[in-house]
Amino acid sequence: MNAPDGFIVVQIGGVFATQNGPIYARWQPADGAAEGRLQLGFRVLPHHANPGNACHGGMLGTFADVLISSAAQYQTDIPRTFLPTISLQTDFVAPAPMGSWVQGEAQVLRVTRTLVFSQGLVHADGELVMRASGVFRRGPLLPDTDSDHGLRLPGMPPRRAPGEA
């Protein structure tokens, strides 16, 4: 029941997401066609399950919200800010069975002065289970925390401090 190579346990998405984890992360370096990407994942455990013995849609929704908002934090050069969710759309394509490895990757579509638009795909053991898109408000700057330091993943570019060129 281990995570795939390169994934490490992280605290991301606040206390709520941490309590519903564990959530794992790794940095996928650029492949020439795209910039590097943050990948998040979790193993479907009994506390994630619905009565059908698959991952509960609420857990998948929480995971998608954390995934696509975190992409804005770590795949762009915007300062680390609170990004409350304005809108989150999800399409459940297939179930994520008990014990499966759920993994997602997101793309930032647009960043404006006040909003971030992003989308992502979530797979379970390699099969597409969900697509999601969201809009997030750019809120106040957040202080550096231990969880930020935990997201200094191998291969991840260093984060700029606010105001740095």
N, C-alpha and C positions, 0 to 999 in steps of 0.2 A: 504494500500500500504506500510505497514511497513516491515522491514526486520525480518527474523526469530530470535528467541531467541538467545542471545549471540552475535549477530553481531553488530558492531559499525562502524560508518563512519570513514574512515582513508584516509590519503593522502599518496598514494603509487604509484610508477611508474612515478613520476615527474609531472610537470605542465600539460603536454598533457593529461595524464590519469585522473588527478584530474578534468580538465576542461570537460572531457567527462563522468564524474561520475554522481552521487556519487558512490564510491566503498566502500563496507563494508568488514570487516574482523572479524574472530574469530579463536581461537586456538582450534583444536580438539585434546584432550589429547590422549596419546598412549592407545591402546586397548589390549595390550599384544602381538599382532601379528606385530605391526608396531610402529615406533616412532610417536610422536605427529605430526600433520600436520596443516599448515596454510590453512584456507579456505577463499576464497574471493567470493563476490557476488555483484549483482546489480539488481535493478528492471528495466525492460524494460519500458522506458518512451518515450514520443513522439520524443525527440531529439535523440533517439537511433534508430528510425524506418526507414525502407526502404519503397518504394512505396507500398509494399504488406502488410504493417501494422504489420510487424514482425521486430525483431532486425536485424539491418544491419550487414552484414558479416564483414564489417570493424570494427565495435564495438566489435563483438565477437573475431576477430583477435587481436585487441588491448588488450582486456581482457585476452585472452590466453597468449599473450606475457608477460603481467604483472604477471599473475598467475604463469607461470612456471619458470620465472626468479626469482620471489620473493621466491619461494620455496627454491631455492639455498641459498638465503640470510638468511632465517629464519629456515630452517629445517636441515642445516648443520652447522658445526663449522668454516666455512671459514670466514675470516674477511669481513666486509661490503665493497664491491667494486662495481665500476661501471661495469655492465654486458651488454655490447652492444650485440645485437642479430646478430649472424653469419648466422643462418638459422632457419626458422620457418615453420613447415609443419602443415597444418590444414585440417581436414576432417569435412565438415558440414554434419551432420547426419539427422537433422530435424530442423524446424524453432523454434525460441523462440518467442512466441506470445507477442503482446503488453500487458503490465501489469504483465508478468510472472516474477518469481524470478529466476535469472540465478546465478548458484553457481558452483564453480570449486574447485578442489583439485588436487595437483600435487605430483609427485614423482621424486626425484633426482636419476638419474640412475648412473652417474659417475662424479667425480670431478678430474680433472688433474691439473697440475701446471698452465696451461693457459686456460683451457676450462671447461665448465659445460654442461652436457647433462641432460635434464629433459623432462618429459612428463606429460600430465594431461588430465582429462576428465571434460567436462562442461555439466551441466544439467539445464534444464528449468522446473520448477515445478516438479522435479523428473524424467523427461524424458531426456535421452541422446540427446544432440544437437550437440556436437562437441568433437572431440579428437584432441589433438595437441602435437607436440614434437618440441624441439628446442635445438640449440647449442648456447652457449653464451661465449664470450671471457672474461676472468678475467682481468679487467682493474685496474686502480689506486684505492687506498683506498679512500673512501668517508668520509667527516667529519660527525660527529653526527649532526643530525638535529631534529627539533621538530617532524617531521613525524616518525623518529625512535622511539622516546619516545611514540608516539601514537600507535605504534605496540607492546607495552608491554601489550599484551592481557592477560586476566585472564587465568591462567594455562600454559602460555608460559614460557619456561625456560629462565633465564637471558642470555643475549648476553655477550660473552667474548670480552674484549678489544683486539685489535691487539697485538700479542706478549705474551698474557696471556697463561699460561699452563692449 
